[in-house]
Amino acid sequence: MSNSDPGTTVADAGDVHDFEIVVIDPAAYYPSPDAIVVDAGLTRTQRLRLLSEWAQDILDRQVADNEGMAPEIPGVAAAETALLRQVNAAMEIVEASPEAPAGLLTRVWRRLLAI
C-alpha cells in the first residue's frame, strides 16, 4: 500500500488498526485528497480525519521550511501550497456531504470489530 499503487485504499487494508497506520501518513496511501473523498470504505469521520492529518502534515512542513529546518528546493513551496488547497477543498466536500447510513453488512462488520 503505497502512493505508487493508487488502487490501494484503506478499505483494502482490512481493519481499524490499519486505519490508524494510514492516519499517520495519508499521502503514502492515497495519490490525492480526492481519492480519500471517493473511498467507499471510509466513513465521513474517517475521511475528515485523514484529510485533517494530511493538511497538518503540509502545514508542519511549511513551518519547518520557514524556520530554515528544511533545504529550500525550487517549486516545492508552491506545490505544497497547491496541495494544501486540494486537501482543504476535499475537506469542504466531505463536510458538506451527509454521513451515509451504513449498509447491513457494514453495520454487522463494525459491531463485530466493536468500532
NORQUI-V447550 format. One line per field, one symbol per residue. ss: DSSP state (2 for helix, 1 for strand, 0 for the rest). psi: psi as a letter, one per 20 degrees, with the letter a starting at -180 (. if undefined). Layout:
BEGIN
ss: ???
psi: ???
END
This chain:
BEGIN
ss: 0000000002222002222222220222000022222200000222222222222222222222220000000002222222222222222222220000000222222222200
psi: nrhiniiprhhhheahhhghghhhmhhiiphrhhhghjoiiqrgggghgghgggghgghghhggghjjiqqpppigghgggghhggghgghhgghiqqpppqrgggggghhhil.
END
